[in-house]
C-alpha cells in the first residue's frame, strides 16, 4: 500500500541553524501539506502546496519557513534559523485531490532544537 | 473560522467496554468534511474515517462506528468492545471546501484513550 515517507525520523540541531525536513508523498497525489505537533498538543496546519506553489499557509508559517518540491518525488520544509520553540514533530501529508480529500500522513520527523 | 472541540481530554476504560469519543465542530460553510485520525504511542497519524457534510448516514466498520449529526454539529466516534490495542490519542478534524488548492485540516485537541485489562 502506498505511503508517505519522511526523513530523518529525528533531527537534533542547534538554535540558529538551518534544517531541511524531507518527505516523499504518495506518488500520484497532487496536494501536499506540512503540519506540526508540539509535544502533547494538537496537530497544527503549517502550509499546503499545489501545482508548485503555496496555496495556503498559517500564521505559524512565517518568513523563516519555506517549502519546495525540488523534483518529481520530494517535498521539503526548510526552517532557516531554528528557534527553541520550533521543537516539535513535523508531519508531511498528501492527498490525491484538494477539496475534502483524505490526507495521508507520514510518520513524522521529530525536531529538537537545543 | 473553523473550530473543533474535543472536550474529553482522557478516557480510561476496561477492556471490552464500549467507549464514545465526542467531537463538536464549528464552521460557517455548508460544504465541509470531517475526519477521525488515530495516533498510537508510536506517534504516526492513522486515518480512520472521512465524512462530507451532505452525508449524515452513520457508519459502522467492525468495532468502530460514527454518529454524524448536523443538528448538533457533532461527529462522535464509538468503539465497541474496546481492546488494549485501541489505546491511543484520537483526533477529530475538519476541513472546509476551498476552490483551487488544498484544504487545511483543523484538528481538535485530541482524546487520550487508555484501555486496561
Contacts between the chains, C-beta under 8 A, distances in Angstrom:
chain1	res1	chain2	res2	distance
A	31	B	101	7.7
A	31	B	102	3.9
A	32	B	102	7.4
A	33	B	102	6.2
A	33	B	104	7.3
A	33	B	105	7.9
A	35	B	105	7.5
A	41	B	109	7.4
A	42	B	91	7.1
A	42	B	107	4.9
A	42	B	108	6.6
A	42	B	109	4.6
A	42	B	110	5.9
A	43	B	45	7.0
A	43	B	91	6.4
A	43	B	93	7.8
A	43	B	105	7.6
A	43	B	107	4.4
A	44	B	107	7.4
A	45	B	104	4.1
A	45	B	105	6.3
A	45	B	106	7.0
A	48	B	101	6.4
A	48	B	102	3.6
A	48	B	103	7.3
A	48	B	104	5.9
A	49	B	102	7.2
A	50	B	101	5.0
A	50	B	102	5.3
A	55	B	98	7.9
A	55	B	100	7.3
A	55	B	101	3.0
A	55	B	102	5.3
A	56	B	98	7.4
A	56	B	101	6.3
A	56	B	102	6.8
A	56	B	103	7.9
A	56	B	104	5.8
A	58	B	104	7.3
A	89	B	43	6.6
A	91	B	45	6.2
A	93	B	45	8.0
A	95	B	102	6.7
A	98	B	98	6.6
A	98	B	100	7.4
A	98	B	101	5.8
A	98	B	102	5.0
A	98	B	103	5.9
A	99	B	33	7.9
A	99	B	97	5.2
A	99	B	98	6.2
A	99	B	99	7.9
A	99	B	103	5.8
A	100	B	31	7.8
A	100	B	32	7.6
A	100	B	33	3.6
A	100	B	50	7.5
A	100	B	52	6.0
A	100	B	95	5.9
A	100	B	97	6.5
A	100	B	103	6.4
A	102	B	35	7.1
A	102	B	47	5.7
A	102	B	50	5.0
A	103	B	47	7.7
A	103	B	105	6.2
A	104	B	47	6.2
A	105	B	37	7.6
A	105	B	44	6.7
A	105	B	45	4.0
A	105	B	46	7.9
A	105	B	47	7.5
A	106	B	44	7.7
A	107	B	43	7.1
A	107	B	44	4.7
A	108	B	43	5.8
A	108	B	44	6.6
A	108	B	45	7.8
A	110	B	43	7.9
